[in-house]
Amino acid sequence: MKIVPLVASILLASPLLLAQVAGSPPSFLNGADQLELGVKEVLNQRRVGLITNHTGRLRDGKQRTLDAMRAANYVQVVALFSPEHGSEGQVDDKVGDSKDQKTGLPVYSLYGETRVPTAAMLLGIDTLVFDIQDIGCRFYTYLSTMRNCLEAAAAHKLRFVVLDRPNPLGGLRMEGPVLSDDRRDFVGAMTIPLRHGMTVGELARMIQGESGLQVDLHVVACTGWQRADRFDRTGLTWINPSPNMRSLTQALLYPGIGLLEGTNLSVGRGTDTPFEVVGAPWCQGIQLAASLRTANLPGVTFLPIVFTPTASKFRGEPCSGINIAITDWQTFEPVRTGMHIACALHALHATQWDKKRLDWLLKHAPSTTAILAGKPADEIVGSWQKDLELFRLRRQPFLLYE
């Protein structure tokens, strides 16, 4: 692994700037909130391509970052770029190019014909700005879009600015196997664990620092965020970052439950509670819930349930399964929980559960092999710990927050 000196600058709002906010100064600000406070060193007189979606808003949840940038007299927004789910976060399919209804600016889709900005899209742009709320899971593709755009900025000699946002799952806990470099793809953009505990700004610094990417990177850091803080500690309004990510509970579940959806199992898409329920027409929910409760996993319990998805997998078919109820956000371990569910499914439904694509998001052949061999879930989880400790050390030079 090659580590090179970082050339990124890190901008923090000063107490003087914070005092300029109307009324009592908030204890937390996103990177985007500091545009209107006059943090303009990196954007002054720049022609910007803004990579954003419906989550790119100021802390009040009302004003778009786009509109705040257009109101500033020191920067010009030339074009917009949207990730998976489109600029409004409503589409569960490929997305075409469009125009922003309010401003008429072109919106170039990076989840359609291309996932990388082309030279034609970047015409007249000297700076790319990334402002999207991530959820802290390796296979959530907003991170992949950021990496693609960061590499495009390097290739086209553009400045790259990250308006940082908190990791909703907090910045301390790390879980899951660390991805190997030969497994990288669009649902695995970095050699990090499933739950990585880093912000997109920190991840951009890691990409640059470890790859030696020659790019003019700047991170406008959040203020008032500490690593132990989950999203509920920020005071920000929750905006669903994607159609099936409707609450912090679902975001906490996602690294463990989402990794199962390459199999013939419903993870609740097409219900009111995606990632809170798991099941299938062939599943025996009573037995599965009872098996999982015997594990006494921290911060979670399991209830048998029957649900019928109205979309996605098993649409219109009654599914027997489990409701996964978090009882303590602080102690809950989503990836460990997901592995226990996988091992219990294999034990109870070895023939009905189709595991051909189990490794699609897990991306760790030894763990997949261990599940299929009937190894205990906690033995599999324990096998990751050395790599997680190495990752803890590896990420340290790129962290921005206490």
PEZISUL-V959861 format. One record per pair of residues at least 4 apart in sequence whose ideal C-beta (glycine too) atoms are under 7 Angstrom apart, sorted by the first residue. I is the first residue (numbers start at 0). GAP is how many residues later the second one is. Records with the same first field share a line. If there is no record, write none. Layout:
BEGIN
I=GAP  GAP
END
This chain:
BEGIN
0=209
1=208  210
2=206  207
3=205  208
5=199  202  203
6=210
7=197  200  209  210  211
8=33  209
9=209  211  390
10=28  30  31  207  209  210
11=209  211
12=4  5  16  21  24  26  210
14=4
16=20  21
17=7  205
18=6
19=17
20=4  5
25=33  209
26=197
27=194  195  196  197  206  207
28=4  5  30  193  194  195
29=29  133  135  192
30=131  132  133  134  189  190  191
31=24  26  33  36  99  131
32=25  26
33=5  186
34=4  33  34  37
35=32
38=181
39=4  34
41=117  119  176
42=5  31  32  84  118
43=30
44=29
45=29  80  81  113
46=29  31  77  78  79  80
47=21  27  28  29  30  77  79  81
48=29  30  32  73  76  79
49=16  19  27  30  79  81
50=30  77  78  79  81  94  98
51=4  13  14  28  79  80
52=29  30  32  34  36  79
53=33  34  35  185
54=34  77  78  184  186
55=8  9  10  75  76
56=4  5  6  7  8  182
57=5  7  10
58=177
60=176  178
62=4  5
63=4
64=4  66  98
65=4  11  14  37
66=4
67=4
68=6  8
69=7  33
76=28
77=46  47
78=26  27  29  42  46
79=7  20  25  26  27  28
80=27  29  36  68
81=4  5  13  25  27  28
82=27  28  49  58  59  62
83=27  57
84=4  5  6  7  157  158
85=4  5  9
86=20
88=151  152  153  154
89=153
90=4
91=151
93=17  18
94=14  16  17
95=13  16
96=9  10  11  12
97=9
98=5  6  7  8
99=4  5  7
107=9  13
109=4  5  7  35  38
110=4
113=4
114=33  71
115=32  36
116=4  5  32  35
121=34  36
124=33
125=32  33
126=31  32  34
127=21  25  30  32
128=32  34
129=16  19  32  33  70
130=32
131=10
132=32  106  108
133=6  8  9  31  66
134=5  33  106  110  116  119
135=31  32  33  59  60  61
136=57  58  117  118  121
137=41  50  52  54  55  56  58
138=48  49  119  222
140=4  45  46
141=4
142=4  46  47  57  60
143=4  42  45
144=4
145=4  54  58
146=4  42  43  60
147=4
148=4
149=4  10  54  57  63  65
150=4  62
151=4
152=5  7  62
153=59  60  61
158=57  59
159=55  56  57
160=57  59
161=38  39  42  57  58
162=57
163=35  36  37  55  56  57  58
164=34  35  57
165=33  56  59  63  65  68
166=4  30  31  32
167=62  63  80  83
168=26  61  82  83
169=27  57  58  59  60
170=26  27  56  230
171=25  55  56
172=22  24
173=19  21  22  23  214  217  218
174=18  19  20  80  158  159  160  161
175=17  18  19  79  159  208
176=16  187  190  207  210
177=13  14  15  209  210  213
178=4  5  9  11  12  13  184
179=11
180=10
182=5  180
183=4  5
186=174
187=175
189=13  17
191=4  199
192=195  198
193=61  65  141
194=60  139  140
197=4  5  197
198=4
199=4
200=4  18  20  199
201=4  196  197  198
202=4
203=4  13  15
204=4  14  193
205=4  189  192
206=4  6
207=5  7  9
208=188  189
218=181
220=179
224=4  9  176
225=175  176
226=174  175
228=4  5
229=18  99
230=5  7  17
231=16
237=9  10
239=5  6
240=4
243=25  30
244=5  6  9
245=4  28
247=4
248=4  27  77
249=4  24  25  26
251=74  77  80  82
252=4  22  23  71  81
253=4  21
254=79  80
255=78  79  81  82
256=10  18  21  67  81
257=9  17  103
258=79  102  103
259=5  7  18  78  81  82
260=4  6
261=95  96  98  99
262=90  91  92  94  95
263=16  89  90
264=13  15
265=12  13  14  43  47  48  53
266=7  8  11
267=5  6  7  8  9  10
268=5  40  42  43  44
269=39  40  41  42  45
270=6  36  38
272=4
275=47  48
276=28  30  44  45  46
277=43  44  46  63
278=4  6  26  28  40  41  42  43
279=34  39  41
280=33  36  37  38
281=67  70
282=5  36  37  38  66
283=4  36  64
284=4  19  20  21  35  36  37
285=4  18
286=4  61
287=4  33  34  56  60
288=4  13  14  15  33
290=53  57
291=10  30  48  49  52
292=8  9
294=45
296=39  40  43
297=30  33  34  35
298=27  28  29  30  31  32  33
299=24  25  26  27  32  37
300=24  26
301=20  22
302=19  20  22
303=18
304=16  17  18
305=12  13  14
306=12  14
307=8  9  10  11
308=4  5  6  10
309=5
310=4
313=5
325=6
327=4
332=4
333=4
334=4
335=4  45
336=4
337=4
338=4  38  41  42
339=4  37
340=4
341=4  29
342=4  28  33  34
343=4
344=4  8
345=4  7  25  26  28
346=27
348=4
354=17
357=4  10  13
358=4  6  9
361=5  6
363=4
364=4
365=4  17
366=4  13
367=4
368=4
369=5  10
370=4  9
374=4  5
376=4
377=4
378=4
383=4
384=4
385=4
386=4
387=4
388=4
389=4
390=4
394=4
END
